[in-house]
Amino acid sequence: MARKRRLESSDHLYHVINRGNYRADGFETEGAKKSFVTTLSEAIEYIDN
């Protein structure tokens, strides 16, 4: 059975976890990790405005 659909609301806080399969590193390079964090930060700013 599939899980229930997640409620989406601007009033809720969400926990985001990012890791590879079998707990492997999610990013091959430090640059890839920084790029992800930058993109995530930009998305948060966009949502907040």
C-alpha positions in Angstrom: 0.0 0.0 0.0 1.3 3.4 -0.9 1.8 6.0 1.8 -0.7 8.8 2.2 -0.1 12.0 0.3 1.9 14.6 2.1 0.1 17.7 3.1 1.6 20.9 1.5 1.2 24.2 3.3 3.2 27.3 3.8 2.6 26.9 7.5 4.3 23.6 7.9 8.0 22.8 8.4 9.6 20.0 6.5 12.6 17.9 7.2 14.8 17.2 4.2 17.4 14.4 4.1 19.7 13.8 1.3 21.9 10.7 1.1 22.9 8.1 -1.5 21.7 4.5 -1.6 23.0 2.4 1.2 24.0 5.6 3.1 26.7 6.3 0.5 27.8 9.9 -0.1 25.2 11.8 -2.1 27.7 14.0 -3.9 30.9 13.0 -5.7 32.6 16.3 -5.2 32.6 19.2 -2.8 31.6 21.4 -5.7 28.5 19.3 -6.4 27.5 19.6 -2.7 28.0 23.4 -2.7 25.9 23.7 -5.9 23.1 21.7 -4.3 23.2 23.9 -1.1 23.1 27.0 -3.3 20.2 25.8 -5.3 18.3 24.8 -2.1 19.0 28.2 -0.6 17.6 29.9 -3.7 14.5 27.8 -3.6 13.9 28.7 0.1 14.3 32.4 -0.7 11.9 32.1 -3.6 9.3 30.4 -1.4 9.7 33.0 1.4 9.0 35.9 -1.0 
